[in-house]
Each structure stands twice: as structure tokens, then as C-alpha cells.
Amino acid sequence: MRRILLILAIFAALLPQRHTAKDDPVKAGPLLVTAEPLLLNDDDPAQKAVGPLRWLGSWDIRSKQSDFGSISAMLVQPDGSILGLSDSGTLMGFRVNAAGRTDGGRPFIAPLPIQPEERDWPTWRWDSESMVHDPVTDRYWVGFELQNRICRYSPGFARVESCVFWPEMADWPKTGGPEAMARLADGRFLVFSEKAEGLDGGKDLLLFDGDPADPDTPHPVRMTYRPPQGYMPTDALPLGGNRLLVLNRRVTMHEGFTGSIALVEMPELKAGAVLTGRQIARLAPPVISDNYEALALSYEKGQPVLWVMSDDNYQFFQRTLLIKFALPPEWMR
């Protein structure tokens, strides 16, 4: 049975997502989720860390609402609630506390706003895979596969402000990028392709000197991200100084989906630079594992907290897992 499930998981990972008409979009409204607390490792209940990451909790997030799930990117709001974005252009907000309770806040589900000329597009064309937020302007950026474009949204996701197709992404595989995106402290953006080849077995990585959804921003320069062997990037998170965390995934017949969290000590960012991911934590059996695609950072009592979430691909044999880790505080300096 395990082997059958692994084959199904691999098959599902290669398929495009649900094809439904955009004239029947997700309706904005309340969202009801449940959170079942999980051990980090069922085989070893005493395990409390993965590498330097100290485990704080993990949950299996579920909802009877059919549009919930397939979360590819997330943020943690100032009130501690999760803002997730699915790969069909759906926003989901909910809260989970240490005991696994999901009450409090205003849980919701809503479609991303769209431009009027795109209202008849099918849902699958909104393959939203990456999301970043600027807390100063309260604007959001979303990267879309299939279209290989980046859009900027006004505060509260009230409307689409701008979308740009960059020629540097034109040859990226339609289901291979921009899978991960990071906004650096100085306002520059890193945009990772999941599958487009870079140098020496790495993955293509673009550096934007400013807003990638502004057509007046200079064209990006091409760099390379080198993930841990056999893995592909799915999300990225700037830390302090020149440090960057990158979430990577792999799917094999032997283990199914596994995740690798890599720490990057960024070199000088310029054309041709190579960013190498050094694995610091592996999310693989017997540690709870699935299709991990989303990273987020928050602070609790002044201490940095890392959140990791999986994309269930709307498949019955996958789960939306949420794991919470304490980060080493020195990484933020």
C-alpha cells in the first residue's frame, strides 16, 4: 500500500491542478478549519529538533470546504494568523494556537483579485506559487507559473496594481517557475525557477534591482541557485545579514515527498553569482513528510519562529501539514 501511495504521489506531482472555469470562482467568505496536533516523529516521540531547528509544534490542517488546500506560499500576519495562497489563486486566512485550536481571528477564503480583461480565464491559469509582502507599504507580490509573470497587489489584496511578463522568464518551463521569491531588506527581489537550468546543475535565479511588477524596473540579471543534490527550490526567506533560507523538495519512489531546508550565505549579488544551499534540516521519514512548498517567518517574545507548510495538491492521499520551529536567534543578526 505504501508503494502504491508513493506512485500516486509522484503521478499527482506531475499533473497540472484542477481545471475549473473562472466564471465559477471561489466565493469569498468564512473558512472553517481544524488542526490535529502531530508529533514530529511518530517513531521517536522524544525527537524535538531537526538539525538546528527546535520543534515547537506540528498540525494536520483540514477543512470540509473543497477549495481549501494546495497551499504554495504563506505569510504570518502580525496577529499570528496564517495567510496562505493556493496554486489556483485562492487566499486562505486562519489561526492555529499551540494546543491546535483554530478559533480566534477572522478565518476567510477569497479569490485573488483579477484584471477585468482576464475575468474569463480558467482557474488553472492562476497557478500562483510565490508570495512576498512589504510591511512598510503593505503591498504584496505574487509569482505565477504557466504565465511566468509577477503581479503586485494593493494593501489588503484589494486590487491588482500591475503585472509584468519578463523576457528573462519566457523560456522557463511552464510548470517550473517562478516557484520561489524573496524580497531583500534593500528592496531587491530574488526570483527562483524551480526547473530552469542554471550553471553547473543549479537552477536559474533572477535578481531584480527593484519592483519586479514595475515595467520601469531594470531588466534582471541572471544568477544560479544550487540546491542540495536532487532537490528543487519551492520557497525562500531572507534572514539577517547575507543569510537566506531556501525550502527545497524532492519526490522519489523510495521516500515519496521529502523536504530540505538549506541555508545560503549569499555572495555579492551580481550577474553570474552562484548561491549554494547548505542543507541544515531534512524533512523526510520518519519525520512527518509531504510536499513542502511554503516558508514564513514570525516573532514570538522577540524570538524568531520558522513556519513550514505542505501543498496537498487537492489529493486525498496528501495532507496540509504545518510545522513550527524556533530559529537560532544569531541567524537574524
Beta strands, then each sheet from edge to edge (+ up, - down):
strand 1: 29-30
strand 2: 34-37
strand 3: 49-50
strand 4: 53-62
strand 5: 71-76
strand 6: 82-86
strand 7: 90-94
strand 8: 108-111
strand 9: 127-134
strand 10: 139-145
strand 11: 149-153
strand 12: 160-165
strand 13: 180-183
strand 14: 189-197
strand 15: 203-208
strand 16: 221-226
strand 17: 232-238
strand 18: 243-252
strand 19: 256-265
strand 20: 274-276
strand 21: 278-283
strand 22: 292-300
strand 23: 303-310
strand 24: 320-326
sheet 1: 1+ 8- 7+ 6- 5+
sheet 2: 2+ 4- 3+
sheet 3: 2+ 4- 24+ 23- 22+
sheet 4: 9+ 10- 11+ 12-
sheet 5: 13+ 14- 15+ 16- 20-
sheet 6: 17+ 18- 19+ 21-
end
